[in-house]
């Protein structure tokens, strides 16, 4: 957890201080809430239960490269279909749990979840190529009211500033890494 916290703080300082300074207080409030949760729980949060054993699932992240290329194209196509423009679209425009489905849930609609073995997987469960998904190296805190374009731009800028390879920088981002089917339940 310490390494993940370190990456989280580094990303927070670089991303939020540079691009979103007024949101820094909220970011650190979320971060300290996350630490409290880790302190209270002794079992890993991400587990896959079988009849015989419980095994820890790796904390996966989506590559910055994937987010800024393939995911961006998926967002543009989805938003065009619902009459919205990518340049102003917010996260909740591509996935609102009030709607029957959204871009994120559509991806895992016919896929069995790696977490619980039920139909309806998280977005990240649908990714396979190592340029697209890998063990999370960073975590991001954001609001569903943030523009998708701003999130991607900040991640790309962070990679450039820190001299990180976008294809090997994997971001844990809740909307794609949490199973939105289970959140809705």
Secondary structure, DSSP 4 states (H G I P E B T S, - for coil): -HHHHHHHHHHIIIIIHHH-GGGHHHHHHHHHHHHHHHHH--S-S-EEE-SS-EEEPP-EEEEHHHHHTHHHHHHHHHHHHTT--GGG-BHHHH--TTSS--HHHHHTTTSB-TTTS-B---SGGG--STTTEEE-SEE----TTSBHHHHHHHHHHHHHHHT--GGG-EEE-HHHHS-HHHHH-
